[in-house]
Amino acid sequence: MHAGRPSARRSGRWLTVGAVATATALGFSGTAWAGGVLPSGTAVSSTVAQGYDYTTSYDYWSVAAVQPSSGANYGLTLLNAGGGSVGGSNVGANRTNFVAVDSNSGTEPFGTWYPQVVQHTAGSYWVEAQYGAKVTNIPAPTHHGTTGAGDPDIAFSVLNGNQVATISDIYLTAGESFWASTPTAAQSLYLLEATPGQSSTYAQGRSTAAATQSTKVVDNCTLYTAKQTGWHALVLVGDAPLTGNSQAGIAIGVHQYDPSQPTYCPMADFPGPTP
């Protein structure tokens, strides 16, 4: 259950693990895919384009993502238990592809998901799933501006150097905004919103997420605005090959927006102090 936010969408339902192959390419056999189950939060390396599967235990957003080695191009297709595609991502060589699924109440029914890695240019890749269970809560501001990255009113979206993607749920009301700490944040940090009753929004790849999120650059920061009320997702990816060093990676600060100061970002000089 998400703490600190409305929780009417909790249902106590559980996903079950199954296995499937595409009906056209691999034959729907009901047996496990060659890649097997992806453990949550752990990147798996391979040179073989193949299928994987994962399961979740809670109604959160989840994500599967693939990061190619330098010069390679691997896309991602996400299949449901019937072997049908529910979403895909192919943004080109040297770039991470992801598909995220909303399993919150009123959106995608629970099921088992099957990420299929698709090879476009040979090489190796890392693939990772995160089943969901994290929440980003943006603290109330404690003072004007920031004194630095250690301020208690800054939340962080963090991608370690040994991860392909991270995901967390975030509860926002329609029209609610927040700041991200860089003017290029929208190229790696994505705000995903699913619309109950519109099944085409329940699973989103990277291109769809980029095209549908509402962002703009103001005062050296990126301002995100929710279009509707509900549990949304923050997905963070990087496009550099994994280092294996958990201390390397990306950290983007997130700060509450003050509508009375629409052109002032309290993290405009991040990670330094902003007056």
HUHUBEL-V626723 format. One record per residue. N is the residue number from 1. RES is the residue in one letter. SS is DSSP state (alpha for helix, beta for strand, coil for the rest). Layout:
n & res & ss
N & RES & SS
N & RES & SS
This chain:
n & res & ss
1 & M & coil
2 & H & coil
3 & A & coil
4 & G & coil
5 & R & coil
6 & P & coil
7 & S & coil
8 & A & coil
9 & R & coil
10 & R & coil
11 & S & coil
12 & G & coil
13 & R & coil
14 & W & coil
15 & L & coil
16 & T & coil
17 & V & coil
18 & G & coil
19 & A & coil
20 & V & coil
21 & A & coil
22 & T & coil
23 & A & coil
24 & T & coil
25 & A & coil
26 & L & coil
27 & G & coil
28 & F & coil
29 & S & coil
30 & G & coil
31 & T & coil
32 & A & coil
33 & W & coil
34 & A & coil
35 & G & coil
36 & G & coil
37 & V & beta
38 & L & coil
39 & P & coil
40 & S & beta
41 & G & coil
42 & T & coil
43 & A & coil
44 & V & beta
45 & S & beta
46 & S & beta
47 & T & coil
48 & V & coil
49 & A & coil
50 & Q & coil
51 & G & beta
52 & Y & coil
53 & D & beta
54 & Y & beta
55 & T & coil
56 & T & coil
57 & S & coil
58 & Y & coil
59 & D & coil
60 & Y & coil
61 & W & beta
62 & S & beta
63 & V & beta
64 & A & beta
65 & A & beta
66 & V & beta
67 & Q & beta
68 & P & beta
69 & S & coil
70 & S & coil
71 & G & coil
72 & A & coil
73 & N & beta
74 & Y & beta
75 & G & beta
76 & L & beta
77 & T & beta
78 & L & beta
79 & L & beta
80 & N & coil
81 & A & coil
82 & G & coil
83 & G & coil
84 & G & coil
85 & S & beta
86 & V & beta
87 & G & beta
88 & G & beta
89 & S & beta
90 & N & coil
91 & V & coil
92 & G & coil
93 & A & coil
94 & N & coil
95 & R & coil
96 & T & coil
97 & N & beta
98 & F & beta
99 & V & beta
100 & A & beta
101 & V & beta
102 & D & beta
103 & S & coil
104 & N & coil
105 & S & coil
106 & G & coil
107 & T & coil
108 & E & coil
109 & P & coil
110 & F & coil
111 & G & coil
112 & T & coil
113 & W & beta
114 & Y & beta
115 & P & beta
116 & Q & beta
117 & V & beta
118 & V & beta
119 & Q & beta
120 & H & beta
121 & T & beta
122 & A & coil
123 & G & coil
124 & S & coil
125 & Y & beta
126 & W & beta
127 & V & beta
128 & E & beta
129 & A & beta
130 & Q & beta
131 & Y & coil
132 & G & coil
133 & A & coil
134 & K & coil
135 & V & beta
136 & T & coil
137 & N & coil
138 & I & coil
139 & P & coil
140 & A & coil
141 & P & coil
142 & T & coil
143 & H & coil
144 & H & coil
145 & G & coil
146 & T & beta
147 & T & coil
148 & G & coil
149 & A & coil
150 & G & coil
151 & D & coil
152 & P & coil
153 & D & coil
154 & I & beta
155 & A & beta
156 & F & beta
157 & S & beta
158 & V & beta
159 & L & beta
160 & N & beta
161 & G & coil
162 & N & coil
163 & Q & coil
164 & V & coil
165 & A & beta
166 & T & beta
167 & I & beta
168 & S & beta
169 & D & beta
170 & I & beta
171 & Y & beta
172 & L & beta
173 & T & coil
174 & A & coil
175 & G & coil
176 & E & coil
177 & S & beta
178 & F & beta
179 & W & beta
180 & A & beta
181 & S & coil
182 & T & coil
183 & P & coil
184 & T & coil
185 & A & alpha
186 & A & alpha
187 & Q & alpha
188 & S & coil
189 & L & beta
190 & Y & beta
191 & L & beta
192 & L & beta
193 & E & coil
194 & A & coil
195 & T & coil
196 & P & coil
197 & G & coil
198 & Q & coil
199 & S & alpha
200 & S & alpha
201 & T & alpha
202 & Y & coil
203 & A & beta
204 & Q & beta
205 & G & beta
206 & R & alpha
207 & S & alpha
208 & T & alpha
209 & A & alpha
210 & A & alpha
211 & A & alpha
212 & T & alpha
213 & Q & coil
214 & S & beta
215 & T & beta
216 & K & beta
217 & V & beta
218 & V & beta
219 & D & coil
220 & N & coil
221 & C & beta
222 & T & beta
223 & L & beta
224 & Y & beta
225 & T & beta
226 & A & coil
227 & K & coil
228 & Q & coil
229 & T & coil
230 & G & beta
231 & W & beta
232 & H & beta
233 & A & beta
234 & L & beta
235 & V & beta
236 & L & beta
237 & V & beta
238 & G & coil
239 & D & coil
240 & A & coil
241 & P & coil
242 & L & coil
243 & T & coil
244 & G & coil
245 & N & coil
246 & S & coil
247 & Q & coil
248 & A & coil
249 & G & beta
250 & I & beta
251 & A & beta
252 & I & beta
253 & G & beta
254 & V & beta
255 & H & beta
256 & Q & beta
257 & Y & coil
258 & D & coil
259 & P & alpha
260 & S & alpha
261 & Q & alpha
262 & P & coil
263 & T & coil
264 & Y & coil
265 & C & coil
266 & P & coil
267 & M & coil
268 & A & coil
269 & D & coil
270 & F & coil
271 & P & coil
272 & G & coil
273 & P & coil
274 & T & beta
275 & P & coil
